[in-house]
Each structure stands twice: as C-alpha cells, then as structure tokens.
C-alpha cells in the first residue's frame, strides 16, 4: 500500500501553451500570440523551462495545421480544434466571425482546457509525460513506447540532474497555461502556488491587479463546471469581444454577466512573481518600491506588450534625449511620438496601440532603463540563436527539444 503521505507530496505540473502558425483558411496568422513570430518565443520558453523549471511538463497545443517542423518540440504535443468553435462561427458579423475563426483560435484555446485534458487522457497526443515506468504504474494516457527515448534526450540535455530533482508524481487537477512569450527563472511544482478554487490570473500593466490571462492557473474540475455558463454569456453578446481575456474579465467581474455567473465563480490573484512584466524592471531596481520583497523570487517573466527590440529602441532614444529626468513621467513620451515612430520604424497603421506601447516602454526606461528587457533579449539570443525554430536551422534545438514525436 502506498504511503499515505504521498497525497501531500509535491507533484509536477502541466504547462500548456497554444500556437497557431496558420489561420483556419490556410493563410499566415498575424494576431499576436497566433503569429509565426511567436515560434521564437516558444522555443526560448521551452528551453528556459528545461533549464530552470524541470518540474513543469511542457504541453504544446497546436491548432489549424501548424507545419510539422514546429510541433515536435514539446514533451507532449496535442493537435486540437476548439470544442466551442461552432458557436463562434455562428455569429452574424462577417468581420468578427472571420477574426475569431481565422486568427484567435490559439488565444481562445486556453479557455478550452477541459477538452484538451480529456483529449490527453484518451491518448490523442504525440509525445509523452515524464515518469518512471518501473516505480510507478504508467498513466493510461502516456505514450509508453516513446518514454525511454524522451528520457534519454532529457538526460543528454542536462546530464539528468534536473530530471532527478523533479518530483515524480504528476498533478492532473491543476494546469498552468501561459502565452508563448515567457521565460522561467526558477522551478514551479504543485507546491509552489495554492490550488485555485476555480481560476487564478495575474496583473497586466500594474502589479496587484487581476486582469491578464498571459499566465493562468486552472482548477480543471471546477473550471470545466464553469465553462458552459461562460460560453452561454459569450453567445448572449454574440461574441462581440476583443479577445478571450475580455470574455474572462466580463464573465467573472461585470454586472452584465450576473445572470450567468454563480456565487462561487470568482477569480483569485496569481502572485505578481508568476506573471512578472519585463517593463516593471529588474526586481532589485524596485519599480516604485513595489518589488523589493520579490528580489530573487520572480518565477515567470512575461514579455507582455512591446517586445525587447522595440522596447529597447524606445528606451535608447529616451536615454539620449531625456536630459531632465526628475519629474519626467512615461506619458511624456508621447511628446516625442513622431520622432520615435520614425527612428524605431514602427508601422502605425499596423499597430493599433502605438501610444500604449510607447508609454509601456517609457515605463521600463523609468524603472531600470531597460535592464530587464536586456536580460530578456540576452536570454532569447542564448536559448534560441538566429532562427532556431526553422527546420533548416538550429539543429541542436531539434535534437534536444523535439520530445519523442515520430
């Protein structure tokens, strides 16, 4: 009989990410986390997890026929179509329907965690989860034949130290979902965070808020019981939503959703350290003295908003041109908008949120003059040099990060 203490032991966690290089009609996807440019970020995220967070089990959820070269990285690769796609396709507005069904599927996939978990349990996947076939009975949804090859690759990558240090059990009751543009700074297992009663999400622009879905922690069973009401609410709005994050926010927090929401449908706060924004600056710098208590504790850095190259271009411009910094505020960057847009080659017509992006980058300038963004860029260059995600480049990535798909 198993030791009763096993139920209290820390376990490994599933870390899921969705990618969609092609839109539903076969064209190149271009919406934020759906775009091909995010393949670079996922490659870096996967490698950083293997270096710094060995207790996470990477699960790549692939939508709309992503090229095969890009689906072999994760330990577990699941091809998926949204279980509620037909409800999105039934809306009358052609532009909104096309926007949802062609560009936003990977973004909305995070809300389909119950269906993805069911597919994983039924074994409709490529790859496997780590485990010990000898000491522990294999899970029924593991791809057992691939296990030895995967473990050999893992041990070749890190000498086996990280895999040996990770917990042996797997938490199937809680799932972490992140955007692809994250980097991990230390390990995360089932003991790192309290299990949410329903769903935990973290801050967006300002710390301490509950609004950004870039990192989400799901109580799978409770969320599965909640999702039907959330979809009914979306139907009532005819899916007139900017994106999936707005659906979560409106359903959980707005009076409009009161008729659909139960009393127990409540969000809980994910600690800032698990959705830490690059524009807040290095913790040691202390953005407005808010993060002095998190020195060394940042677990996940999320490159929300402007990406490193753009942010650093703006920051370097400000370093050269802002002489009197006392009393200077991020909003003042808009006085120099025309010059910055030209110098940093920002396509205003293609970038709806230029003003917001400039102010975010200016906030990073104010926080630590771009030190955190420089760290993020260095990590991307180290973890994924060049175009490592392309099939004809980065052969080392293909060898060490493909998992065991055959």
C-alpha positions in Angstrom: 0.0 0.0 0.0 1.3 3.4 -0.9 2.4 5.7 1.9 -0.4 8.0 3.0 2.0 10.9 2.9 2.2 10.6 -0.9 -1.1 12.6 -1.2 0.7 15.5 0.4 3.8 15.3 -1.7 4.7 18.0 -4.3 4.0 16.9 -7.9 5.0 18.0 -11.3 2.6 20.4 -13.2 1.4 20.5 -16.7 2.4 23.7 -18.5 0.4 24.3 -21.6 0.8 26.8 -24.5 -1.1 27.2 -27.7 0.4 28.0 -31.1 -1.2 28.7 -34.5 1.2 29.5 -37.3 -1.6 29.2 -39.9 -5.1 30.7 -39.8 -8.1 28.4 -40.3 -8.2 29.3 -44.1 -4.5 28.4 -44.5 -3.2 32.0 -44.6 -0.5 33.2 -42.3 -1.8 34.0 -38.9 -0.9 37.5 -37.8 -2.8 38.1 -34.5 -0.4 38.5 -31.6 0.1 35.0 -30.0 -1.1 33.3 -33.1 1.6 34.7 -35.3 4.6 32.8 -36.6 6.9 35.2 -34.8 5.9 33.7 -31.5 7.5 30.4 -32.5 10.8 32.1 -31.5 9.4 32.9 -28.1 8.1 29.4 -27.5 11.4 27.9 -28.4 13.1 30.1 -25.8 10.3 29.4 -23.2 10.7 25.7 -23.7 14.4 25.7 -23.2 14.2 28.0 -20.2 11.7 25.7 -18.6 14.0 22.7 -19.1 16.9 24.7 -17.6 15.1 26.4 -14.7 11.7 24.7 -14.2 12.2 20.9 -14.6 9.1 20.2 -12.6 7.0 21.6 -15.4 5.8 19.2 -18.1 5.6 21.2 -21.4 2.4 20.6 -23.4 2.1 22.3 -26.8 -1.4 22.6 -28.1 -1.4 23.0 -31.9 -4.3 24.5 -33.9 -5.1 24.7 -37.5 -2.5 22.5 -39.1 0.7 24.1 -37.9 3.7 22.9 -40.1 5.1 19.6 -38.7 8.5 21.2 -38.1 7.0 23.3 -35.4 5.1 20.7 -33.4 7.8 18.3 -32.3 9.4 20.5 -29.6 7.2 19.8 -26.6 7.2 16.8 -24.3 3.5 16.3 -25.3 2.0 17.7 -28.5 -1.7 17.8 -28.9 -3.5 18.8 -32.1 -6.7 20.5 -31.2 -9.8 22.2 -32.6 -11.9 24.3 -30.2 -14.8 22.4 -28.8 -16.9 25.6 -29.0 -15.7 26.7 -32.5 -19.2 26.2 -34.0 -20.6 28.7 -31.5 -18.1 31.3 -32.6 -18.7 30.5 -36.3 -22.5 31.0 -35.9 -22.2 34.8 -35.3 -23.7 37.1 -38.0 -21.0 39.7 -38.3 -18.7 38.5 -41.1 -15.7 40.6 -40.0 -16.0 39.4 -36.4 -16.6 35.8 -37.4 -13.5 35.8 -39.6 -11.4 37.5 -37.0 -12.4 34.9 -34.4 -12.2 31.8 -36.5 -9.1 32.6 -38.5 -6.8 34.5 -36.1 -7.9 33.9 -32.5 -8.2 30.2 -32.1 -4.8 29.8 -30.3 -5.8 32.6 -28.0 -9.1 31.1 -27.1 -7.6 27.6 -26.7 -6.6 28.4 -23.2 -10.3 28.5 -22.3 -10.8 25.0 -23.7 -8.6 23.3 -21.1 -11.2 20.7 -20.1 -11.5 19.4 -23.7 -7.7 19.4 -24.1 -7.3 17.4 -20.9 -9.9 14.9 -22.0 -8.1 14.5 -25.3 -4.8 14.0 -23.4 -6.4 11.4 -21.2 -7.7 9.5 -24.2 -4.2 9.4 -25.6 -4.8 11.6 -28.7 -1.4 13.1 -28.5 2.2 13.0 -29.7 5.0 12.6 -27.2 4.5 11.8 -23.5 4.8 12.9 -19.9 7.9 12.0 -17.9 7.5 9.2 -15.4 9.1 6.1 -14.0 7.7 3.0 -15.6 9.3 0.8 -13.0 8.4 2.5 -9.7 5.1 4.0 -10.7 2.3 2.5 -12.9 2.2 4.5 -16.2 -0.8 6.8 -16.6 -3.3 5.4 -19.2 -2.8 8.4 -21.4 1.0 8.2 -21.6 2.6 7.2 -24.9 4.6 4.5 -23.3 6.8 3.4 -26.2 8.2 6.9 -26.5 9.2 7.2 -22.8 12.7 5.8 -22.9 13.8 7.9 -25.9 12.4 11.0 -24.3 14.2 10.4 -21.0 17.5 9.8 -22.8 17.2 13.1 -24.6 16.3 14.9 -21.4 19.4 13.4 -19.6 21.6 14.2 -22.6 20.5 17.8 -22.4 21.2 18.4 -18.7 23.1 15.4 -17.5 20.0 14.1 -15.8 20.3 16.4 -12.8 17.1 18.4 -13.4 15.0 15.3 -14.1 16.3 13.6 -11.0 15.5 16.6 -8.8 11.9 17.0 -10.1 9.0 15.4 -8.2 7.9 12.0 -9.6 4.1 12.4 -9.4 2.0 14.5 -11.8 -0.8 16.9 -10.8 -3.7 16.3 -13.1 -6.1 18.5 -11.1 -4.3 21.8 -11.8 -3.0 23.1 -15.1 -0.8 26.2 -15.9 -1.3 27.9 -19.2 0.9 30.7 -20.4 1.4 32.7 -23.6 4.4 31.6 -25.6 6.4 34.7 -24.7 7.5 33.8 -21.2 10.8 32.9 -19.6 11.2 30.8 -16.4 13.6 31.9 -13.7 13.1 29.1 -11.2 11.2 25.8 -10.7 7.5 25.5 -10.3 5.6 22.5 -9.0 2.3 21.8 -7.3 3.5 23.2 -4.0 4.7 26.5 -5.5 1.2 28.0 -5.7 -2.1 27.4 -3.8 -4.6 25.4 -5.8 -7.2 27.8 -7.1 -10.8 27.2 -6.3 -11.6 28.0 -9.9 -9.0 30.1 -11.8 -6.1 32.3 -10.8 -4.7 35.0 -13.1 -2.3 37.8 -12.5 -1.7 41.5 -13.2 -1.5 43.4 -16.5 0.1 46.9 -16.6 0.0 47.4 -12.8 1.0 44.9 -10.2 -1.6 43.5 -7.8 -4.4 43.5 -10.3 -6.3 40.5 -11.7 -6.7 41.0 -15.4 -4.0 39.5 -17.6 -4.5 36.0 -19.0 -0.9 35.6 -20.1 -0.4 33.2 -17.2 -3.4 31.2 -15.9 -3.7 28.5 -13.2 -6.8 26.3 -13.7 -8.6 24.1 -11.3 -9.5 21.7 -14.1 -12.6 20.2 -12.5 -14.1 23.5 -11.2 -13.3 25.3 -14.5 -15.0 22.5 -16.5 -18.2 23.1 -14.5 -17.9 26.8 -15.2 -17.2 26.9 -18.9 -20.7 26.2 -20.1 -22.0 29.3 -18.4 -19.2 31.4 -19.8 -20.0 30.2 -23.3 -23.7 31.0 -22.8 -22.7 34.5 -21.8 -20.5 34.9 -24.9 -23.5 33.7 -27.0 -25.6 36.4 -25.4 -23.1 39.0 -26.5 -23.0 37.4 -30.0 -19.2 37.0 -29.3 -18.7 40.8 -29.6 -15.4 40.6 -27.6 -12.0 41.9 -28.2 -10.4 38.6 -27.3 -10.6 35.8 -24.8 -9.2 37.9 -21.9 -12.2 40.2 -22.2 -14.5 37.3 -22.0 -13.0 36.1 -18.8 -12.9 39.6 -17.3 -16.6 40.3 -18.2 -17.9 37.0 -17.1 -16.1 37.0 -13.8 -16.4 40.7 -12.9 -19.1 42.5 -14.8 -22.7 43.1 -13.7 -23.7 42.2 -17.3 -22.8 38.5 -16.6 -24.7 38.4 -13.3 -27.4 36.2 -14.7 -24.9 33.6 -15.9 -22.4 33.7 -13.0 -22.7 31.7 -9.8 -21.5 33.0 -6.4 -18.5 30.6 -6.5 -17.4 31.9 -9.9 -14.6 34.0 -8.6 -11.1 34.8 -9.8 -8.2 34.5 -7.4 -5.0 36.5 -7.7 -1.9 34.9 -9.1 1.2 36.4 -7.4 2.9 39.1 -9.4 6.1 37.0 -9.5 4.4 34.4 -11.7 3.4 36.9 -14.4 6.1 39.5 -13.9 6.3 42.0 -16.7 9.6 43.0 -18.3 8.6 46.7 -18.2 8.4 46.6 -14.4 12.2 46.5 -14.4 14.6 44.1 -12.5 13.2 43.4 -9.0 16.4 44.7 -7.5 15.7 48.1 -9.0 12.2 48.2 -7.4 9.7 49.8 -9.6 8.2 52.5 -7.4 9.5 50.4 -4.5 6.8 47.8 -5.1 9.0 44.8 -5.7 11.7 44.9 -3.1 10.0 41.9 -1.4 10.4 39.8 -4.6 14.1 40.0 -5.1 15.2 36.6 -6.4 11.6 35.3 -6.3 10.5 36.1 -9.9 9.4 32.8 -11.4 8.0 33.8 -14.8 8.9 36.8 -16.9 6.1 37.6 -19.4 7.1 39.9 -22.3 3.7 41.4 -22.5 3.3 44.5 -24.6 6.3 45.7 -26.6 8.9 43.0 -27.4 12.5 43.6 -26.5 13.8 45.0 -29.7 11.1 47.7 -29.9 11.2 48.5 -26.2 15.0 48.9 -26.2 14.9 51.1 -29.3 12.5 53.4 -27.5 14.5 53.3 -24.3 17.8 54.1 -26.0 16.1 57.0 -27.7 14.9 58.3 -24.3 18.4 57.8 -22.8 19.8 60.1 -25.4 17.1 62.7 -25.4 15.7 63.0 -21.9 18.1 65.2 -20.0 16.0 66.3 -17.0 14.5 63.1 -15.5 13.2 64.5 -12.2 9.5 64.8 -12.7 9.6 63.1 -16.1 6.7 60.6 -16.5 6.1 57.9 -19.1 3.2 59.8 -20.6 5.7 62.5 -21.7 7.0 60.1 -24.3 4.0 61.0 -26.5 5.5 64.5 -27.0 8.2 62.7 -29.0 5.9 60.2 -30.7 6.6 61.2 -34.3 10.4 61.0 -33.9 10.3 57.7 -32.1 7.9 56.1 -34.6 10.3 57.1 -37.4 13.5 56.1 -35.6 12.2 52.7 -34.4 10.4 52.0 -37.7 7.0 51.5 -36.0 4.3 50.9 -38.5 1.4 53.0 -37.1 -1.2 51.7 -39.4 -0.4 48.1 -38.4 0.0 48.8 -34.7 -3.3 50.0 -33.2 -1.8 50.6 -29.7 1.2 52.7 -30.6 0.5 55.2 -27.8 0.2 52.5 -25.2 3.3 50.6 -26.4 5.4 53.8 -26.2 4.2 54.6 -22.7 4.9 51.0 -21.6 8.4 51.2 -23.0 8.8 54.6 -21.3 7.8 53.0 -18.0 10.6 50.5 -18.4 13.0 53.4 -19.1 11.8 55.0 -15.8 12.0 51.7 -13.9 15.5 50.4 -14.7 16.5 52.0 -18.1 15.7 48.7 -19.8 17.8 46.3 -17.7 15.1 43.7 -17.6 14.4 43.9 -21.3 18.1 43.5 -22.0 18.1 40.4 -19.9 15.1 39.0 -21.8 16.9 39.7 -25.1 20.1 38.1 -24.0 18.1 35.0 -22.9 16.4 34.8 -26.3 19.7 35.1 -28.1 21.3 32.4 -25.9 18.4 30.0 -25.8 17.3 30.4 -29.4 20.1 31.9 -31.5 19.3 33.1 -35.0 16.2 31.5 -36.4 16.4 28.3 -34.3 12.8 27.5 -34.8 13.1 26.9 -38.5 13.6 23.4 -39.7 16.9 24.0 -41.6 18.5 25.9 -38.7 19.2 25.3 -35.0 19.8 21.6 -35.4 20.7 21.4 -31.7 17.2 22.6 -30.8 15.7 19.9 -33.0 17.9 17.3 -31.3 17.3 18.3 -27.7 13.8 19.9 -27.7 11.7 17.8 -30.0 10.4 15.4 -27.5 9.7 11.9 -29.0 7.3 12.5 -31.7 7.9 10.1 -34.6 
